Amino acid sequence: MKILKDRIFLSAVCIILASAISFILLPKFYEDKGVTVTVLRAAQDIPAGTKIQENHLASVEMGK
């Protein structure tokens, strides 16, 4: 139990935990952030009852 009260030991454990979190866990959370999907959205206001044509739509890449 005396080793757990040692400041150098505790600081070494904290540094090891921080590096494990930053180099192992965080990249796993952000793996899928680079994936993009192409979606269609309205390029302008479309009045009700209007037949939607190709010129009314715009394709945009967005993150998943």
PyMOL Python script that loads the backbone (N, CA, C, O; Angstrom):
from pymol import cmd

cmd.read_pdbstr("""\
ATOM      1  N   MET A   1       0.805  -1.195   0.000  1.00  0.00           N
ATOM      2  CA  MET A   1       0.000   0.000   0.000  1.00  0.00           C
ATOM      3  C   MET A   1       0.852   1.265   0.000  1.00  0.00           C
ATOM      4  O   MET A   1       0.375   2.337  -0.371  1.00  0.00           O
ATOM      5  N   LYS A   2       2.091   1.143   0.409  1.00  0.00           N
ATOM      6  CA  LYS A   2       2.958   2.311   0.443  1.00  0.00           C
ATOM      7  C   LYS A   2       3.264   2.807  -0.977  1.00  0.00           C
ATOM      8  O   LYS A   2       3.468   4.002  -1.190  1.00  0.00           O
ATOM      9  N   ILE A   3       3.294   1.880  -1.945  1.00  0.00           N
ATOM     10  CA  ILE A   3       3.593   2.260  -3.330  1.00  0.00           C
ATOM     11  C   ILE A   3       2.469   3.098  -3.936  1.00  0.00           C
ATOM     12  O   ILE A   3       2.726   3.929  -4.807  1.00  0.00           O
ATOM     13  N   LEU A   4       1.220   2.895  -3.487  1.00  0.00           N
ATOM     14  CA  LEU A   4       0.102   3.668  -4.004  1.00  0.00           C
ATOM     15  C   LEU A   4       0.122   5.110  -3.504  1.00  0.00           C
ATOM     16  O   LEU A   4      -0.521   5.974  -4.099  1.00  0.00           O
ATOM     17  N   LYS A   5       0.840   5.380  -2.436  1.00  0.00           N
ATOM     18  CA  LYS A   5       0.943   6.737  -1.908  1.00  0.00           C
ATOM     19  C   LYS A   5       2.120   7.502  -2.503  1.00  0.00           C
ATOM     20  O   LYS A   5       2.256   8.704  -2.272  1.00  0.00           O
ATOM     21  N   ASP A   6       2.959   6.830  -3.255  1.00  0.00           N
ATOM     22  CA  ASP A   6       4.120   7.459  -3.867  1.00  0.00           C
ATOM     23  C   ASP A   6       3.677   8.329  -5.048  1.00  0.00           C
ATOM     24  O   ASP A   6       2.989   7.850  -5.949  1.00  0.00           O
ATOM     25  N   ARG A   7       4.066   9.593  -5.043  1.00  0.00           N
ATOM     26  CA  ARG A   7       3.637  10.535  -6.080  1.00  0.00           C
ATOM     27  C   ARG A   7       4.224  10.189  -7.442  1.00  0.00           C
ATOM     28  O   ARG A   7       3.547  10.345  -8.458  1.00  0.00           O
ATOM     29  N   ILE A   8       5.440   9.733  -7.484  1.00  0.00           N
ATOM     30  CA  ILE A   8       6.071   9.381  -8.764  1.00  0.00           C
ATOM     31  C   ILE A   8       5.347   8.196  -9.397  1.00  0.00           C
ATOM     32  O   ILE A   8       5.114   8.192 -10.605  1.00  0.00           O
ATOM     33  N   PHE A   9       4.994   7.206  -8.609  1.00  0.00           N
ATOM     34  CA  PHE A   9       4.273   6.044  -9.128  1.00  0.00           C
ATOM     35  C   PHE A   9       2.907   6.456  -9.656  1.00  0.00           C
ATOM     36  O   PHE A   9       2.508   6.049 -10.748  1.00  0.00           O
ATOM     37  N   LEU A  10       2.189   7.267  -8.878  1.00  0.00           N
ATOM     38  CA  LEU A  10       0.856   7.705  -9.308  1.00  0.00           C
ATOM     39  C   LEU A  10       0.917   8.570 -10.561  1.00  0.00           C
ATOM     40  O   LEU A  10       0.051   8.462 -11.430  1.00  0.00           O
ATOM     41  N   SER A  11       1.920   9.418 -10.663  1.00  0.00           N
ATOM     42  CA  SER A  11       2.036  10.237 -11.869  1.00  0.00           C
ATOM     43  C   SER A  11       2.382   9.386 -13.080  1.00  0.00           C
ATOM     44  O   SER A  11       1.902   9.658 -14.180  1.00  0.00           O
ATOM     45  N   ALA A  12       3.212   8.353 -12.894  1.00  0.00           N
ATOM     46  CA  ALA A  12       3.540   7.449 -14.001  1.00  0.00           C
ATOM     47  C   ALA A  12       2.301   6.693 -14.465  1.00  0.00           C
ATOM     48  O   ALA A  12       2.096   6.517 -15.666  1.00  0.00           O
ATOM     49  N   VAL A  13       1.475   6.246 -13.525  1.00  0.00           N
ATOM     50  CA  VAL A  13       0.238   5.540 -13.875  1.00  0.00           C
ATOM     51  C   VAL A  13      -0.703   6.473 -14.623  1.00  0.00           C
ATOM     52  O   VAL A  13      -1.335   6.056 -15.594  1.00  0.00           O
ATOM     53  N   CYS A  14      -0.809   7.720 -14.194  1.00  0.00           N
ATOM     54  CA  CYS A  14      -1.678   8.686 -14.875  1.00  0.00           C
ATOM     55  C   CYS A  14      -1.195   8.975 -16.293  1.00  0.00           C
ATOM     56  O   CYS A  14      -2.004   9.090 -17.214  1.00  0.00           O
ATOM     57  N   ILE A  15       0.102   9.092 -16.467  1.00  0.00           N
ATOM     58  CA  ILE A  15       0.648   9.341 -17.805  1.00  0.00           C
ATOM     59  C   ILE A  15       0.405   8.150 -18.718  1.00  0.00           C
ATOM     60  O   ILE A  15       0.066   8.325 -19.889  1.00  0.00           O
ATOM     61  N   ILE A  16       0.572   6.954 -18.201  1.00  0.00           N
ATOM     62  CA  ILE A  16       0.330   5.749 -19.002  1.00  0.00           C
ATOM     63  C   ILE A  16      -1.148   5.649 -19.381  1.00  0.00           C
ATOM     64  O   ILE A  16      -1.470   5.317 -20.522  1.00  0.00           O
ATOM     65  N   LEU A  17      -2.039   5.929 -18.448  1.00  0.00           N
ATOM     66  CA  LEU A  17      -3.473   5.901 -18.756  1.00  0.00           C
ATOM     67  C   LEU A  17      -3.857   6.965 -19.773  1.00  0.00           C
ATOM     68  O   LEU A  17      -4.651   6.700 -20.676  1.00  0.00           O
ATOM     69  N   ALA A  18      -3.307   8.154 -19.638  1.00  0.00           N
ATOM     70  CA  ALA A  18      -3.622   9.227 -20.582  1.00  0.00           C
ATOM     71  C   ALA A  18      -3.128   8.895 -21.985  1.00  0.00           C
ATOM     72  O   ALA A  18      -3.821   9.162 -22.966  1.00  0.00           O
ATOM     73  N   SER A  19      -1.945   8.319 -22.085  1.00  0.00           N
ATOM     74  CA  SER A  19      -1.438   7.963 -23.409  1.00  0.00           C
ATOM     75  C   SER A  19      -2.235   6.816 -24.016  1.00  0.00           C
ATOM     76  O   SER A  19      -2.462   6.799 -25.226  1.00  0.00           O
ATOM     77  N   ALA A  20      -2.660   5.865 -23.206  1.00  0.00           N
ATOM     78  CA  ALA A  20      -3.482   4.767 -23.720  1.00  0.00           C
ATOM     79  C   ALA A  20      -4.812   5.285 -24.243  1.00  0.00           C
ATOM     80  O   ALA A  20      -5.289   4.844 -25.289  1.00  0.00           O
ATOM     81  N   ILE A  21      -5.402   6.209 -23.523  1.00  0.00           N
ATOM     82  CA  ILE A  21      -6.679   6.782 -23.972  1.00  0.00           C
ATOM     83  C   ILE A  21      -6.490   7.564 -25.261  1.00  0.00           C
ATOM     84  O   ILE A  21      -7.284   7.432 -26.192  1.00  0.00           O
ATOM     85  N   SER A  22      -5.440   8.381 -25.320  1.00  0.00           N
ATOM     86  CA  SER A  22      -5.281   9.243 -26.491  1.00  0.00           C
ATOM     87  C   SER A  22      -4.817   8.506 -27.735  1.00  0.00           C
ATOM     88  O   SER A  22      -5.153   8.917 -28.846  1.00  0.00           O
ATOM     89  N   PHE A  23      -4.058   7.432 -27.585  1.00  0.00           N
ATOM     90  CA  PHE A  23      -3.539   6.733 -28.768  1.00  0.00           C
ATOM     91  C   PHE A  23      -4.309   5.473 -29.131  1.00  0.00           C
ATOM     92  O   PHE A  23      -4.139   4.957 -30.235  1.00  0.00           O
ATOM     93  N   ILE A  24      -5.147   4.963 -28.240  1.00  0.00           N
ATOM     94  CA  ILE A  24      -5.883   3.729 -28.533  1.00  0.00           C
ATOM     95  C   ILE A  24      -7.383   3.982 -28.621  1.00  0.00           C
ATOM     96  O   ILE A  24      -8.015   3.598 -29.605  1.00  0.00           O
ATOM     97  N   LEU A  25      -7.957   4.619 -27.610  1.00  0.00           N
ATOM     98  CA  LEU A  25      -9.411   4.768 -27.577  1.00  0.00           C
ATOM     99  C   LEU A  25      -9.931   5.884 -28.484  1.00  0.00           C
ATOM    100  O   LEU A  25     -10.916   5.678 -29.193  1.00  0.00           O
ATOM    101  N   LEU A  26      -9.308   7.036 -28.481  1.00  0.00           N
ATOM    102  CA  LEU A  26      -9.814   8.152 -29.290  1.00  0.00           C
ATOM    103  C   LEU A  26      -9.809   7.882 -30.786  1.00  0.00           C
ATOM    104  O   LEU A  26     -10.780   8.245 -31.451  1.00  0.00           O
ATOM    105  N   PRO A  27      -8.777   7.267 -31.360  1.00  0.00           N
ATOM    106  CA  PRO A  27      -8.860   6.973 -32.799  1.00  0.00           C
ATOM    107  C   PRO A  27     -10.017   6.045 -33.164  1.00  0.00           C
ATOM    108  O   PRO A  27     -10.554   6.138 -34.268  1.00  0.00           O
ATOM    109  N   LYS A  28     -10.406   5.154 -32.256  1.00  0.00           N
ATOM    110  CA  LYS A  28     -11.543   4.277 -32.543  1.00  0.00           C
ATOM    111  C   LYS A  28     -12.843   5.055 -32.600  1.00  0.00           C
ATOM    112  O   LYS A  28     -13.742   4.692 -33.359  1.00  0.00           O
ATOM    113  N   PHE A  29     -12.965   6.121 -31.813  1.00  0.00           N
ATOM    114  CA  PHE A  29     -14.175   6.941 -31.847  1.00  0.00           C
ATOM    115  C   PHE A  29     -14.278   7.728 -33.143  1.00  0.00           C
ATOM    116  O   PHE A  29     -15.384   7.977 -33.624  1.00  0.00           O
ATOM    117  N   TYR A  30     -13.149   8.123 -33.716  1.00  0.00           N
ATOM    118  CA  TYR A  30     -13.151   8.999 -34.887  1.00  0.00           C
ATOM    119  C   TYR A  30     -12.842   8.272 -36.192  1.00  0.00           C
ATOM    120  O   TYR A  30     -12.545   8.924 -37.192  1.00  0.00           O
ATOM    121  N   GLU A  31     -12.904   6.937 -36.211  1.00  0.00           N
ATOM    122  CA  GLU A  31     -12.649   6.174 -37.445  1.00  0.00           C
ATOM    123  C   GLU A  31     -13.638   6.532 -38.540  1.00  0.00           C
ATOM    124  O   GLU A  31     -13.248   6.731 -39.691  1.00  0.00           O
ATOM    125  N   ASP A  32     -14.890   6.614 -38.198  1.00  0.00           N
ATOM    126  CA  ASP A  32     -15.946   6.784 -39.195  1.00  0.00           C
ATOM    127  C   ASP A  32     -16.218   8.238 -39.543  1.00  0.00           C
ATOM    128  O   ASP A  32     -17.105   8.506 -40.353  1.00  0.00           O
ATOM    129  N   LYS A  33     -15.507   9.166 -38.978  1.00  0.00           N
ATOM    130  CA  LYS A  33     -15.751  10.580 -39.257  1.00  0.00           C
ATOM    131  C   LYS A  33     -15.369  10.963 -40.680  1.00  0.00           C
ATOM    132  O   LYS A  33     -15.914  11.926 -41.219  1.00  0.00           O
ATOM    133  N   GLY A  34     -14.448  10.233 -41.303  1.00  0.00           N
ATOM    134  CA  GLY A  34     -13.999  10.565 -42.639  1.00  0.00           C
ATOM    135  C   GLY A  34     -14.911  10.046 -43.736  1.00  0.00           C
ATOM    136  O   GLY A  34     -14.728  10.386 -44.905  1.00  0.00           O
ATOM    137  N   VAL A  35     -15.881   9.235 -43.379  1.00  0.00           N
ATOM    138  CA  VAL A  35     -16.778   8.646 -44.367  1.00  0.00           C
ATOM    139  C   VAL A  35     -17.802   9.693 -44.792  1.00  0.00           C
ATOM    140  O   VAL A  35     -18.450  10.317 -43.952  1.00  0.00           O
ATOM    141  N   THR A  36     -17.940   9.877 -46.088  1.00  0.00           N
ATOM    142  CA  THR A  36     -18.923  10.835 -46.598  1.00  0.00           C
ATOM    143  C   THR A  36     -19.946  10.123 -47.463  1.00  0.00           C
ATOM    144  O   THR A  36     -19.687   9.059 -48.025  1.00  0.00           O
ATOM    145  N   VAL A  37     -21.106  10.735 -47.555  1.00  0.00           N
ATOM    146  CA  VAL A  37     -22.218  10.201 -48.331  1.00  0.00           C
ATOM    147  C   VAL A  37     -22.739  11.315 -49.221  1.00  0.00           C
ATOM    148  O   VAL A  37     -22.830  12.463 -48.785  1.00  0.00           O
ATOM    149  N   THR A  38     -23.077  10.997 -50.448  1.00  0.00           N
ATOM    150  CA  THR A  38     -23.671  11.974 -51.352  1.00  0.00           C
ATOM    151  C   THR A  38     -25.188  11.943 -51.179  1.00  0.00           C
ATOM    152  O   THR A  38     -25.816  10.892 -51.305  1.00  0.00           O
ATOM    153  N   VAL A  39     -25.772  13.111 -50.887  1.00  0.00           N
ATOM    154  CA  VAL A  39     -27.217  13.214 -50.698  1.00  0.00           C
ATOM    155  C   VAL A  39     -27.772  14.265 -51.652  1.00  0.00           C
ATOM    156  O   VAL A  39     -27.046  15.139 -52.127  1.00  0.00           O
ATOM    157  N   LEU A  40     -29.057  14.167 -51.922  1.00  0.00           N
ATOM    158  CA  LEU A  40     -29.739  15.146 -52.763  1.00  0.00           C
ATOM    159  C   LEU A  40     -30.549  16.073 -51.869  1.00  0.00           C
ATOM    160  O   LEU A  40     -31.199  15.630 -50.922  1.00  0.00           O
ATOM    161  N   ARG A  41     -30.502  17.361 -52.181  1.00  0.00           N
ATOM    162  CA  ARG A  41     -31.307  18.337 -51.454  1.00  0.00           C
ATOM    163  C   ARG A  41     -31.910  19.315 -52.449  1.00  0.00           C
ATOM    164  O   ARG A  41     -31.471  19.406 -53.595  1.00  0.00           O
ATOM    165  N   ALA A  42     -32.900  20.028 -52.005  1.00  0.00           N
ATOM    166  CA  ALA A  42     -33.556  21.004 -52.872  1.00  0.00           C
ATOM    167  C   ALA A  42     -32.623  22.187 -53.084  1.00  0.00           C
ATOM    168  O   ALA A  42     -32.108  22.759 -52.123  1.00  0.00           O
ATOM    169  N   ALA A  43     -32.408  22.550 -54.332  1.00  0.00           N
ATOM    170  CA  ALA A  43     -31.529  23.668 -54.660  1.00  0.00           C
ATOM    171  C   ALA A  43     -32.259  24.999 -54.516  1.00  0.00           C
ATOM    172  O   ALA A  43     -31.621  26.041 -54.366  1.00  0.00           O
ATOM    173  N   GLN A  44     -33.579  24.975 -54.561  1.00  0.00           N
ATOM    174  CA  GLN A  44     -34.389  26.185 -54.469  1.00  0.00           C
ATOM    175  C   GLN A  44     -35.739  25.805 -53.877  1.00  0.00           C
ATOM    176  O   GLN A  44     -36.041  24.622 -53.719  1.00  0.00           O
ATOM    177  N   ASP A  45     -36.540  26.791 -53.556  1.00  0.00           N
ATOM    178  CA  ASP A  45     -37.888  26.513 -53.060  1.00  0.00           C
ATOM    179  C   ASP A  45     -38.716  25.895 -54.177  1.00  0.00           C
ATOM    180  O   ASP A  45     -38.700  26.361 -55.316  1.00  0.00           O
ATOM    181  N   ILE A  46     -39.441  24.835 -53.827  1.00  0.00           N
ATOM    182  CA  ILE A  46     -40.282  24.142 -54.804  1.00  0.00           C
ATOM    183  C   ILE A  46     -41.733  24.316 -54.354  1.00  0.00           C
ATOM    184  O   ILE A  46     -42.109  23.828 -53.288  1.00  0.00           O
ATOM    185  N   PRO A  47     -42.537  24.992 -55.139  1.00  0.00           N
ATOM    186  CA  PRO A  47     -43.942  25.181 -54.752  1.00  0.00           C
ATOM    187  C   PRO A  47     -44.694  23.841 -54.714  1.00  0.00           C
ATOM    188  O   PRO A  47     -44.346  22.893 -55.418  1.00  0.00           O
ATOM    189  N   ALA A  48     -45.715  23.796 -53.886  1.00  0.00           N
ATOM    190  CA  ALA A  48     -46.523  22.579 -53.763  1.00  0.00           C
ATOM    191  C   ALA A  48     -47.198  22.273 -55.091  1.00  0.00           C
ATOM    192  O   ALA A  48     -47.680  23.170 -55.781  1.00  0.00           O
ATOM    193  N   GLY A  49     -47.223  21.007 -55.432  1.00  0.00           N
ATOM    194  CA  GLY A  49     -47.872  20.568 -56.658  1.00  0.00           C
ATOM    195  C   GLY A  49     -46.966  20.589 -57.875  1.00  0.00           C
ATOM    196  O   GLY A  49     -47.389  20.183 -58.958  1.00  0.00           O
ATOM    197  N   THR A  50     -45.724  21.055 -57.726  1.00  0.00           N
ATOM    198  CA  THR A  50     -44.791  21.110 -58.842  1.00  0.00           C
ATOM    199  C   THR A  50     -44.112  19.753 -58.991  1.00  0.00           C
ATOM    200  O   THR A  50     -43.711  19.131 -58.007  1.00  0.00           O
ATOM    201  N   LYS A  51     -43.991  19.309 -60.233  1.00  0.00           N
ATOM    202  CA  LYS A  51     -43.277  18.066 -60.496  1.00  0.00           C
ATOM    203  C   LYS A  51     -41.779  18.328 -60.300  1.00  0.00           C
ATOM    204  O   LYS A  51     -41.213  19.236 -60.908  1.00  0.00           O
ATOM    205  N   ILE A  52     -41.151  17.526 -59.448  1.00  0.00           N
ATOM    206  CA  ILE A  52     -39.728  17.725 -59.153  1.00  0.00           C
ATOM    207  C   ILE A  52     -38.895  17.241 -60.333  1.00  0.00           C
ATOM    208  O   ILE A  52     -39.024  16.102 -60.783  1.00  0.00           O
ATOM    209  N   GLN A  53     -38.031  18.141 -60.827  1.00  0.00           N
ATOM    210  CA  GLN A  53     -37.148  17.820 -61.936  1.00  0.00           C
ATOM    211  C   GLN A  53     -35.707  17.881 -61.468  1.00  0.00           C
ATOM    212  O   GLN A  53     -35.410  18.258 -60.334  1.00  0.00           O
ATOM    213  N   GLU A  54     -34.820  17.498 -62.376  1.00  0.00           N
ATOM    214  CA  GLU A  54     -33.396  17.421 -62.034  1.00  0.00           C
ATOM    215  C   GLU A  54     -32.812  18.790 -61.677  1.00  0.00           C
ATOM    216  O   GLU A  54     -31.909  18.872 -60.845  1.00  0.00           O
ATOM    217  N   ASN A  55     -33.309  19.856 -62.287  1.00  0.00           N
ATOM    218  CA  ASN A  55     -32.765  21.177 -61.998  1.00  0.00           C
ATOM    219  C   ASN A  55     -33.189  21.726 -60.633  1.00  0.00           C
ATOM    220  O   ASN A  55     -32.634  22.724 -60.173  1.00  0.00           O
ATOM    221  N   HIS A  56     -34.160  21.089 -59.984  1.00  0.00           N
ATOM    222  CA  HIS A  56     -34.586  21.505 -58.654  1.00  0.00           C
ATOM    223  C   HIS A  56     -33.689  20.908 -57.569  1.00  0.00           C
ATOM    224  O   HIS A  56     -33.747  21.349 -56.421  1.00  0.00           O
ATOM    225  N   LEU A  57     -32.871  19.926 -57.901  1.00  0.00           N
ATOM    226  CA  LEU A  57     -32.070  19.203 -56.903  1.00  0.00           C
ATOM    227  C   LEU A  57     -30.598  19.528 -57.047  1.00  0.00           C
ATOM    228  O   LEU A  57     -30.117  19.869 -58.128  1.00  0.00           O
ATOM    229  N   ALA A  58     -29.893  19.415 -55.930  1.00  0.00           N
ATOM    230  CA  ALA A  58     -28.430  19.588 -55.918  1.00  0.00           C
ATOM    231  C   ALA A  58     -27.839  18.439 -55.100  1.00  0.00           C
ATOM    232  O   ALA A  58     -28.366  18.094 -54.042  1.00  0.00           O
ATOM    233  N   SER A  59     -26.760  17.854 -55.582  1.00  0.00           N
ATOM    234  CA  SER A  59     -26.109  16.782 -54.834  1.00  0.00           C
ATOM    235  C   SER A  59     -24.993  17.383 -53.975  1.00  0.00           C
ATOM    236  O   SER A  59     -24.208  18.214 -54.431  1.00  0.00           O
ATOM    237  N   VAL A  60     -24.952  16.933 -52.719  1.00  0.00           N
ATOM    238  CA  VAL A  60     -24.026  17.472 -51.735  1.00  0.00           C
ATOM    239  C   VAL A  60     -23.393  16.298 -50.992  1.00  0.00           C
ATOM    240  O   VAL A  60     -24.075  15.320 -50.684  1.00  0.00           O
ATOM    241  N   GLU A  61     -22.083  16.388 -50.699  1.00  0.00           N
ATOM    242  CA  GLU A  61     -21.429  15.364 -49.889  1.00  0.00           C
ATOM    243  C   GLU A  61     -21.480  15.785 -48.434  1.00  0.00           C
ATOM    244  O   GLU A  61     -21.152  16.919 -48.086  1.00  0.00           O
ATOM    245  N   MET A  62     -21.900  14.845 -47.585  1.00  0.00           N
ATOM    246  CA  MET A  62     -22.007  15.122 -46.155  1.00  0.00           C
ATOM    247  C   MET A  62     -21.336  13.989 -45.378  1.00  0.00           C
ATOM    248  O   MET A  62     -21.222  12.867 -45.871  1.00  0.00           O
ATOM    249  N   GLY A  63     -20.906  14.292 -44.186  1.00  0.00           N
ATOM    250  CA  GLY A  63     -20.366  13.273 -43.302  1.00  0.00           C
ATOM    251  C   GLY A  63     -21.457  12.366 -42.796  1.00  0.00           C
ATOM    252  O   GLY A  63     -22.577  12.809 -42.538  1.00  0.00           O
ATOM    253  N   LYS A  64     -21.136  11.107 -42.654  1.00  0.00           N
ATOM    254  CA  LYS A  64     -22.114  10.148 -42.193  1.00  0.00           C
ATOM    255  C   LYS A  64     -22.419  10.441 -40.760  1.00  0.00           C
ATOM    256  O   LYS A  64     -23.232   9.748 -40.148  1.00  0.00           O
TER     257      LYS A  64
END
""", "prot")
cmd.dss("prot")
cmd.show_as("cartoon", "prot")
cmd.util.cbc("prot")
cmd.orient("prot")
